[in-house]
Amino acid sequence: MTLPDLTTKRRRLRAPFRIAAALPRLALPLFVLVMLFKLALFDQLVHVPYMAMNGDDRLVAAGTLALLAFWTLWLPRRGQLLALIALDVLLTALVYADLLYFRYFQDLITIPVLLQAGQVSELGDSIHALLSPKDLWFAADWALLLPLAIALLGSKRLRDALAGGRPAGSRGPSRAKRAAIRRLATGAAVFALGFVLVYAPVHKARTTWAADLFTGNWWNLSLYNVTGVLGFHGYDLYRYADEHWMRGGAPAPAEEAEAKQWFRARGDARDKLDATDPLFGRYKGANVILVQLEAFQSFVVGQRIGGQPVTPNIDKLMADSLYFDNFYHQTAQGRTSDADLAANASLQPLPSGSVFTRFAQHTYDSLALTLKDAGYAADAFHAYDGGFWNRNMMYDTLGYDKFYSKKAFTVDEPLGWSLGDKSFFKQSVRLMAAQPQPFYSFLISLSSHHPYTMPASVRTLDVGAFEGTMFGDYLEAVHYVDAAIGELVGELQAAGLWDRSIFMFYGDHDNSIDDWQPFETFLGRSLNDAERFRILKGVPFLVHLPDGARAGMYHQPVGQLDVAPTALHLLGIPSGGKAMLGTPLVTARPLAGKQVVFRSGAFIDGKVLYMPPEDGLPEHSRCYDFASGRLLPDASRCSPGARDAVRELQASDLAVTRDLVPAMRREP
């Protein structure tokens, strides 16, 4: 074996430093290529229909990366490499956070969501359940970049190699000046190229198929389809700054007048029902007990598995209650808090973030405030931290006399995130029974929260083939909550409150399980797109009246915005002058022409189901026959309803974001 001579050894030792010296010339192109790979991987993993990354999307992504990194060319070589490594880590973390958020919420992170970052830190096991081995590709380059960063910070020899082997100050003034001008010009050229790569495709979209996208922006993923995930965050930052810091003065008079007319029309509809419906005021003076059930969907109600009923207590309760089997949640990014807002204030959620965290200081015509004006006491109950979803502040705004958060309960049944629902309901009834009557009590359950894992001691449902899956865990969780509902009814009866109260419960949102195979196996049939949408949005709504009247199954499409108007109608409290969008559900005859609007601009009216195009292209909108789920060849049948859906969302957004609920009220 021949040993290498001294010259060869030195050459080999110097090779890494020669490569390091060449790195600055290749660093920016390599950064762009690596991040393009990660953005393409993100696009593949979110897999939104009609939004696969195309040539224009790649140009926008490359241009966005150039705009984010051009300034690194103005730094010394070592600084440039460190800056690009830092950018890689930060942008990767942002994109991956978006991926996890999308897997749970089917949406992208926005500035308001970041302001409620405490929500994410509280998810715990839920986040763990969202991870996938494929995700490791996002950090594959870190195995090289992080050691390189450490070497750049600690190795003098590497620093000298990056400086071209010249000690600091060895260059003449003219040469240093030329180098600075060259770096400045190169950075400016990269900025200009990045601007063109972003502007050209986005401008093309804005002047053709996406003309209204940046003004309506009903769904963040539609913006992502034009701007890419990094560009979306840039636009979101601009949107937030414009909304909170730059936009001044009142909205345009025409805009406010149109919104006021929309609220007036809904108020007129409620007034007409108050004047003509025999059930108006039938239960004047009754207590109101409203329960919000975590992630409880309607597809499980009345079902059996292995011969065992999944919801035996709810099934039994339906025998002397009204049950609405076409009731839908209308939540967006705010999820549980959006359901709370919809049910208690009869307003649409925002396209970005939660009203609870963004606009808790604004005015709302809530159920609690309206009932307090009629002499009711009003309390909220939730065995979790009072600061979660900014409830401490928002519940004060909504008018509750007292909010019983986790500190008001004895955690004698630790389960999931906090106190088990059985103990929570039992302790809540004890607190309710001590209240003066009439009262309004709003209870928020928690035990059926994602990821639905329950201890063996409370698992009483044999889920068969679903054992060990998240879907099986979900069935176990809702079975437990169903048992808790049964015990709640018993507690209310024992306290003498059942026959003196209007009792209602609804599910707040879907279960975030995006694999449809277990749904189809459980239901015993394949599901088309329309059926999947209805299952995704479908949650139970049950109303038990003090005398058990009007029991039966009701099939008209209705939603969470209708909960508060329903309670007020039964109590005989007029709501026509309130800034509410919903209408009463418990009436002698269903309200004709009822339309349930979703945050995306989709709607259901009992005849058709409309889904707006995810990519903003009108030809990709879909109009389905409601009964059969069949895609209709002529989407224009849904056009009038689609326009009305947009008007409702615009009116609600204006009232919430500009604090115009008082202006939307109709004078008596």
C-alpha positions in Angstrom: 0.0 0.0 0.0 1.4 3.4 -1.0 1.0 6.2 1.4 0.1 9.6 0.0 2.9 12.2 0.1 2.8 15.4 2.1 1.6 17.5 -0.8 -1.4 15.2 -1.4 -2.3 15.2 2.3 -2.3 19.0 2.4 -4.4 19.1 -0.8 -7.0 16.8 0.8 -7.0 18.8 4.0 -7.6 22.0 2.1 -10.4 20.5 -0.1 -13.2 21.2 2.4 -12.0 24.8 2.8 -11.9 25.3 -1.0 -15.5 24.0 -1.1 -16.4 26.4 1.7 -14.8 29.3 -0.2 -17.1 28.4 -3.2 -20.2 28.1 -1.1 -21.2 31.8 -1.2 -21.5 31.7 -5.0 -23.8 28.7 -4.8 -25.6 29.4 -1.5 -28.5 31.4 -2.8 -29.4 29.1 -5.7 -29.1 26.0 -3.4 -31.3 27.7 -0.8 -34.0 28.4 -3.4 -33.8 24.8 -4.7 -34.0 23.2 -1.3 -36.9 25.4 -0.2 -38.7 24.8 -3.5 -38.5 21.1 -2.7 -40.0 21.7 0.7 -42.8 23.9 -0.7 -43.6 21.2 -3.3 -43.7 18.6 -0.5 -46.0 20.8 1.5 -48.3 21.1 -1.5 -48.3 17.4 -2.0 -49.1 16.6 1.6 -52.0 19.1 1.9 -53.4 17.8 -1.4 -56.2 20.3 -2.0 -58.3 19.5 -5.1 -57.5 21.7 -8.1 -54.6 23.2 -6.3 -51.6 21.0 -7.4 -48.5 23.1 -7.8 -48.1 24.1 -11.4 -45.5 26.2 -13.4 -46.9 29.5 -12.3 -46.9 28.4 -8.7 -43.3 27.4 -8.9 -42.4 30.8 -10.4 -44.2 32.6 -7.6 -42.5 30.4 -5.0 -39.1 31.0 -6.4 -39.8 34.7 -6.7 -41.0 34.8 -3.1 -37.8 33.1 -1.9 -35.7 35.6 -3.8 -37.6 38.5 -2.2 -37.0 37.0 1.2 -33.3 36.3 0.7 -31.9 39.0 -1.7 -30.5 41.0 1.2 -28.2 38.2 2.2 -26.1 39.0 -0.9 -25.2 42.3 0.8 -23.5 40.5 3.7 -20.0 39.2 4.0 -19.6 35.6 2.8 -19.8 34.2 6.3 -22.8 36.3 7.2 -24.5 35.4 4.0 -24.2 31.6 4.8 -25.4 32.1 8.4 -28.3 34.2 7.3 -29.4 31.7 4.7 -29.2 28.9 7.2 -31.3 30.9 9.6 -33.8 31.6 6.8 -34.0 27.9 5.9 -34.7 27.0 9.6 -37.3 29.7 10.1 -39.2 29.2 6.8 -39.2 25.4 7.3 -40.6 25.8 10.8 -43.3 28.1 9.4 -44.2 25.8 6.5 -44.3 22.8 8.8 -46.4 24.6 11.4 -48.8 25.3 8.5 -48.9 21.6 7.6 -49.8 20.6 11.2 -52.4 23.3 11.5 -53.9 22.3 8.1 -54.1 18.6 9.2 -56.2 19.7 12.2 -58.1 22.8 10.9 -57.9 22.4 7.1 -56.7 25.9 6.9 -53.4 27.9 7.2 -52.0 29.8 10.1 -52.7 33.5 10.1 -51.5 36.5 12.2 -54.6 36.3 14.5 -53.9 32.6 15.1 -50.3 33.4 16.0 -51.6 35.9 18.5 -53.5 33.1 20.1 -50.4 30.8 20.1 -51.4 29.6 23.6 -54.1 27.6 21.9 -51.5 25.6 20.0 -49.3 24.9 23.0 -52.3 23.5 24.8 -53.0 20.9 22.1 -50.4 18.5 23.5 -51.3 14.9 22.4 -53.4 16.3 19.5 -50.3 17.7 17.8 -48.4 14.4 18.4 -51.3 12.6 16.6 -50.8 14.8 13.5 -47.2 13.9 12.9 -46.1 11.6 10.0 -42.8 10.0 9.1 -42.8 11.8 5.8 -42.4 15.0 7.7 -38.8 14.2 8.4 -38.0 15.4 4.8 -38.6 18.9 5.9 -35.6 18.8 8.2 -33.4 16.5 6.1 -31.1 19.4 5.1 -30.6 20.4 8.7 -28.2 17.5 9.2 -25.8 19.4 7.0 -26.8 23.0 7.7 -26.6 23.0 11.5 -23.1 21.5 11.7 -22.0 24.0 9.0 -23.5 26.9 11.1 -21.6 25.7 14.2 -18.4 25.5 12.1 -18.9 29.0 10.7 -19.3 30.4 14.2 -16.4 28.5 15.7 -13.7 27.7 13.1 -11.2 30.5 12.4 -9.7 28.5 9.5 -13.1 28.3 7.8 -13.7 32.0 8.3 -10.4 32.7 6.6 -11.3 30.4 3.7 -14.5 32.2 3.2 -12.6 35.5 3.2 -10.4 34.2 0.4 -7.4 33.6 2.6 -6.9 37.4 3.0 -6.7 38.9 6.5 -9.2 41.6 7.3 -8.3 45.0 5.8 -5.8 43.6 3.3 -7.9 44.8 0.3 -7.4 48.2 -1.1 -10.1 50.8 -0.8 -10.9 50.8 -4.5 -11.2 47.0 -4.6 -13.4 46.9 -1.5 -15.6 49.6 -3.0 -16.0 47.6 -6.2 -16.9 44.5 -4.3 -19.5 46.4 -2.3 -21.0 47.8 -5.4 -21.0 44.4 -7.0 -22.8 42.9 -4.0 -25.3 45.8 -3.9 -26.1 45.4 -7.7 -26.4 41.6 -7.5 -28.8 41.9 -4.5 -30.9 44.5 -6.3 -31.0 42.3 -9.4 -32.2 39.3 -7.4 -34.9 41.5 -5.8 -36.1 42.7 -9.2 -36.1 39.2 -10.6 -38.1 38.0 -7.5 -40.6 40.8 -7.9 -41.2 40.0 -11.5 -41.6 36.3 -10.8 -44.2 37.0 -8.2 -46.0 39.9 -9.8 -46.5 38.5 -13.3 -48.5 35.3 -12.3 -50.4 37.0 -9.4 -51.3 39.9 -11.6 -52.5 37.5 -14.3 -54.7 35.7 -11.8 -56.1 39.0 -10.3 -57.0 40.3 -13.8 -58.7 37.0 -14.9 -60.1 34.2 -12.8 -59.1 35.5 -9.3 -60.4 39.1 -9.8 -62.4 39.1 -6.5 -60.1 36.8 -4.5 -58.2 39.5 -2.6 -61.4 41.4 -1.6 -63.6 38.5 -0.7 -61.0 36.0 0.5 -63.6 33.7 2.0 -61.1 30.9 2.3 -57.4 31.2 3.0 -56.6 28.2 0.7 -57.9 30.1 -2.3 -55.3 32.8 -1.6 -52.7 30.1 -1.2 -53.6 28.8 -4.6 -52.4 32.2 -6.0 -49.7 33.3 -3.7 -48.2 30.1 -2.4 -47.8 29.4 1.3 -45.0 32.0 1.9 -46.7 34.6 -0.2 -49.9 33.9 1.7 -48.2 34.9 4.9 -46.9 38.1 3.4 -50.4 39.0 2.2 -51.9 38.0 5.6 -49.4 40.3 7.3 -50.5 43.1 5.0 -54.1 42.3 5.6 -53.7 42.4 9.3 -51.8 45.6 9.3 -54.4 47.2 7.0 -57.2 46.0 9.2 -55.7 47.1 12.5 -53.3 49.9 11.9 -53.7 51.5 8.5 -57.4 51.5 7.8 -59.1 54.5 9.3 -62.5 56.0 9.4 -65.9 54.5 8.9 -66.9 52.0 6.1 -68.4 53.3 2.9 -72.0 54.4 3.5 -73.2 52.1 0.7 -71.4 49.2 2.3 -72.9 49.8 5.7 -76.3 50.4 4.3 -76.3 47.1 2.5 -75.2 45.2 5.6 -77.9 47.0 7.7 -80.5 46.0 5.1 -79.4 42.3 5.4 -79.8 42.4 9.2 -83.1 44.2 8.8 -84.4 41.5 6.5 -83.5 38.8 9.0 -85.1 40.8 11.8 -88.3 41.3 9.8 -88.5 37.5 9.3 -88.1 36.9 13.1 -90.7 39.6 13.8 -93.2 38.0 11.4 -92.8 34.6 13.1 -93.2 36.3 16.5 -96.4 37.8 15.4 -97.9 34.7 13.7 -96.4 31.6 15.3 -98.4 30.1 18.1 -95.3 28.8 19.9 -94.0 32.4 20.4 -93.8 32.8 24.2 -95.3 29.4 24.9 -92.5 28.8 27.5 -92.2 32.3 28.9 -90.2 32.4 32.1 -88.6 28.9 31.6 -84.9 28.4 32.4 -82.6 27.9 29.4 -79.8 25.2 29.6 -77.6 25.1 26.5 -74.8 22.5 26.2 -72.0 22.6 23.6 -70.6 19.2 22.9 -66.9 18.9 21.8 -66.4 17.5 18.3 -69.7 15.7 18.5 -71.0 14.9 15.0 -74.4 13.7 14.0 -73.4 10.7 11.9 -72.9 8.6 15.2 -76.4 9.4 16.6 -78.7 6.4 16.4 -76.0 4.1 15.0 -74.9 0.7 16.4 -71.7 -1.2 16.3 -71.5 -4.9 17.0 -75.2 -4.7 18.1 -74.4 -2.1 20.7 -75.9 1.5 20.4 -73.3 4.2 20.2 -75.6 6.9 21.6 -78.2 5.0 23.7 -79.0 8.0 26.0 -79.4 10.5 23.2 -81.5 8.0 21.3 -83.8 7.6 24.4 -83.9 11.4 24.9 -85.1 11.9 21.3 -88.3 10.2 22.1 -89.7 13.2 23.9 -87.5 15.9 22.3 -87.2 17.8 19.0 -84.2 16.5 17.0 -82.9 18.3 13.9 -81.0 15.8 11.7 -79.9 18.4 9.2 -78.3 20.8 11.6 -74.8 22.0 10.6 -71.9 23.7 12.3 -70.8 27.0 10.8 -67.3 27.3 12.3 -64.0 28.3 10.7 -60.5 28.8 12.2 -61.9 29.6 15.6 -63.5 26.2 15.9 -65.0 25.8 19.4 -65.1 29.6 19.9 -66.7 30.1 16.5 -69.5 27.6 17.5 -69.9 29.6 20.8 -70.2 32.8 18.8 -72.6 31.4 16.3 -74.9 29.9 18.9 -74.8 32.7 21.4 -74.5 35.8 19.2 -76.0 34.5 15.9 -73.1 35.8 13.8 -70.7 34.2 11.3 -67.1 33.5 12.2 -64.3 35.4 10.5 -62.2 33.9 7.6 -59.1 34.4 9.8 -58.6 33.7 13.5 -61.3 33.8 16.2 -63.6 36.6 17.0 -63.0 35.7 20.7 -59.4 36.6 20.5 -59.5 39.4 17.9 -62.6 41.4 18.8 -63.5 40.6 22.3 -63.8 44.3 23.1 -66.6 44.9 20.5 -70.3 44.9 21.1 -72.6 41.9 20.4 -76.3 41.2 20.8 -75.8 38.0 22.7 -78.3 35.6 24.2 -77.0 36.2 27.7 -77.3 40.0 27.4 -80.8 39.7 25.9 -82.0 37.3 28.6 -80.5 39.5 31.3 -82.5 42.4 30.0 -85.6 40.2 30.5 -84.6 39.5 34.2 -82.6 36.3 33.8 -79.3 35.4 35.5 -76.7 34.1 33.0 -73.7 31.9 33.8 -71.2 30.0 31.7 -69.5 26.7 32.7 -66.3 25.2 31.3 -63.9 23.1 33.3 -60.8 24.5 31.6 -58.5 27.5 31.8 -60.5 30.7 31.7 -57.9 32.3 29.4 -58.3 29.7 26.7 -59.9 31.2 23.6 -59.9 34.5 25.6 -63.1 33.4 27.4 -62.5 35.5 30.5 -62.7 38.7 28.5 -65.2 37.6 25.9 -67.7 36.2 28.4 -67.7 39.5 30.2 -68.4 41.2 26.8 -71.2 38.7 26.1 -72.8 39.6 29.5 -72.5 36.5 31.7 -72.8 37.2 35.4 -70.2 34.5 36.2 -67.9 32.3 34.3 -67.2 29.0 36.1 -63.8 27.9 34.7 -61.6 25.1 35.8 -60.7 26.6 39.2 -64.4 26.5 40.2 -64.5 22.7 39.8 -63.1 19.8 41.8 -61.1 17.6 39.4 -62.3 14.3 40.9 -62.6 12.7 37.5 -59.4 13.6 35.6 -60.0 12.7 32.0 -58.4 14.0 28.8 -57.7 17.7 28.9 -59.3 18.3 32.2 -62.3 17.2 34.2 -64.5 14.3 32.8 -67.9 15.4 31.5 -69.8 13.2 33.9 -68.4 15.1 36.9 -68.4 18.4 35.1 -72.2 18.1 34.4 -72.9 16.9 38.0 -71.0 19.8 39.6 -72.5 22.3 37.1 -76.1 21.2 38.1 -75.2 21.7 41.7 -74.1 25.3 40.9 -77.2 25.9 38.7 -79.6 24.7 41.4 -78.3 27.4 43.8 -79.0 30.2 41.2 -82.2 32.3 41.3 -84.6 31.4 38.6 -85.2 32.0 35.7 -81.6 31.5 34.6 -79.6 30.8 31.5 -76.7 28.3 31.8 -74.3 27.6 29.0 -72.1 24.5 29.4 -69.1 23.5 27.3 -68.1 19.9 27.4 -64.5 18.7 26.8 -64.1 15.0 27.1 -64.5 14.2 23.4 -61.6 16.4 22.3 -59.1 15.3 19.7 -57.2 12.9 19.8 -60.0 11.1 21.7 -57.9 8.7 23.7 -59.8 7.4 26.8 -58.5 5.4 29.7 -59.6 1.7 29.8 -61.7 2.4 32.9 -64.3 4.4 30.9 -64.1 2.5 27.6 -67.4 0.6 27.5 -68.0 0.3 23.7 -66.7 -2.6 21.7 -65.5 -0.9 18.6 -64.5 -4.1 16.9 -62.2 -3.6 13.8 -61.7 0.1 14.8 -59.9 -0.9 17.9 -56.5 0.9 18.1 -57.5 3.6 15.5 -58.4 7.2 16.0 -61.8 6.6 14.6 -62.3 3.8 17.2 -61.1 6.2 19.9 -63.6 8.8 18.6 -66.5 6.3 18.9 -65.4 5.5 22.5 -65.3 9.2 23.3 -68.7 10.1 22.0 -70.1 6.9 23.7 -68.7 8.2 27.0 -70.2 11.7 26.4 -73.5 10.2 25.5 -73.5 8.5 29.0 -72.6 11.8 30.5 -75.6 13.4 28.8 -77.8 10.7 30.3 -76.4 11.4 33.8 -76.9 15.2 33.2 -80.6 14.7 32.4 -80.9 12.6 35.6 -79.2 15.3 37.7 -81.5 18.0 36.3 -84.5 15.8 37.1 -83.3 15.2 40.6 -82.7 18.9 41.1 -86.2 19.8 40.0 -85.0 21.7 37.0 -85.8 19.4 34.1 -89.5 20.3 33.8 -88.8 24.0 34.3 -86.2 24.4 31.6 -85.7 24.5 27.9 -82.8 22.0 27.5 -80.7 22.1 24.2 -77.5 20.7 23.1 -75.5 20.9 19.8 -72.1 19.7 18.5 -69.5 22.4 18.0 -67.5 21.2 15.0 -66.2 18.1 13.2 -63.7 15.5 14.6 -60.8 16.5 12.3 -60.4 12.9 11.1 -59.6 13.3 7.4 -59.5 9.6 6.3 -62.9 8.7 4.9 -62.4 5.0 4.8 -63.5 4.3 8.5 -66.5 6.5 8.0 -67.6 4.4 5.0 -66.9 1.2 6.8 -68.9 2.4 9.9 -71.8 3.5 7.8 -71.7 0.6 5.5 -71.7 2.5 2.2 -69.5 4.6 0.0 -69.9 8.3 0.3 -69.9 10.9 -2.6 -68.6 14.4 -2.2 -71.9 15.9 -1.2 -72.5 13.2 1.5 -68.9 13.8 2.8 -69.6 17.5 3.1 -72.8 17.0 5.0 -71.2 14.5 7.3 -68.2 16.9 7.9 -70.5 19.7 8.7 -73.3 17.8 10.4 -73.6 18.0 14.2 -76.6 17.1 16.4 -79.1 19.6 17.7 -81.7 18.6 20.2 -84.4 20.6 22.0 -86.3 19.3 25.0 -89.2 21.5 26.0 -90.5 21.6 29.7 -93.7 19.7 28.8 -92.0 17.3 26.3 -94.1 18.8 23.4 -93.3 18.8 19.7 -91.2 15.7 20.0 -90.0 14.2 16.7 -87.5 14.3 13.9 -87.2 17.6 11.9 -85.5 17.5 8.6 -85.2 21.1 7.4 -81.5 22.4 7.0 -80.6 24.6 9.9 -77.4 25.8 11.6 -75.7 27.1 14.7 -76.7 30.7 14.0 -80.3 29.7 14.7 -79.8 28.6 18.3 -80.2 32.0 20.1 -83.2 33.1 18.1 -84.9 29.7 18.8 -84.5 30.2 22.6 -85.8 33.8 22.5 -88.8 32.8 20.3 -89.9 30.1 22.7 -89.5 32.5 25.7 -91.6 35.2 24.0 -88.7 37.7 23.9 -88.7 39.7 20.6 -85.4 39.6 18.7 -86.3 41.5 15.5 -84.4 44.5 16.5 -81.2 42.6 17.3 -78.2 42.3 15.0 -78.6 38.5 14.6 -78.5 36.5 11.4 -80.4 33.3 12.5 -84.1 32.5 12.7 -86.2 30.4 15.1 -86.3 26.7 14.5 -89.1 25.5 16.9 -92.1 26.9 15.1 -95.5 25.5 14.1 -94.3 25.6 10.4 -90.7 25.6 9.1 -89.5 28.9 7.7 -89.6 28.8 3.9 -86.5 29.5 1.9 -84.1 28.9 4.8 -80.4 28.9 3.8 -77.5 27.7 5.9 -74.3 29.6 5.0 -70.8 28.4 5.7 -67.6 30.4 6.0 -66.3 29.2 2.7 -69.3 30.6 0.9 -70.9 27.2 0.6 -74.6 26.9 1.4 -77.4 24.4 1.9 -81.1 25.2 1.4 -82.8 21.8 1.3 -82.9 21.8 -2.5 -79.3 22.2 -3.4 -75.8 22.1 -1.8 -73.4 24.6 -3.2 -69.6 24.3 -2.9 -67.6 27.3 -4.1 -64.4 26.6 -6.1 -61.4 26.1 -3.9 -59.1 27.6 -6.6 -61.3 30.5 -7.4 -62.2 29.4 -10.9 -66.0 29.7 -11.4 -66.1 26.6 -13.6 -64.9 24.5 -10.6 -67.9 25.5 -8.4 -70.2 22.6 -7.7 -73.9 22.5 -7.3 -75.5 19.3 -6.0 -79.0 18.0 -5.6 -79.5 18.0 -1.8 -81.6 14.9 -1.6 -79.5 12.6 -3.8 -76.1 14.2 -3.6 -75.9 14.1 -7.4 -73.8 16.7 -9.1 -76.0 18.9 -11.2 -74.8 19.6 -14.8 -76.0 23.2 -14.5 -74.3 25.0 -11.6 -76.3 28.2 -12.3 -79.1 26.7 -10.2 -76.9 27.6 -7.2 -75.9 31.1 -8.4 -78.6 33.2 -6.6 -78.0 31.4 -3.3 -74.2 31.8 -3.7 -74.6 35.5 -4.1 -76.8 35.6 -1.0 -74.2 33.6 0.9 -71.5 36.2 0.1 -73.8 39.1 1.2 -74.4 37.4 4.5 -70.7 36.9 5.1 -70.0 40.5 4.2 -72.7 41.8 6.5 -71.5 39.7 9.4 -67.8 40.6 8.8 -68.6 44.3 8.7 -70.6 44.2 11.9 -67.9 42.2 13.8 -64.7 43.8 12.5 -65.9 47.4 12.5 -67.8 47.1 15.8 -71.1 48.0 14.0 -73.5 45.7 15.8 -75.2 48.7 17.4 -75.5 50.3 14.0 -77.0 47.1 12.6 -79.9 47.1 15.1 -83.3 48.1 13.8 -85.0 50.9 15.7 -88.3 49.8 17.3 
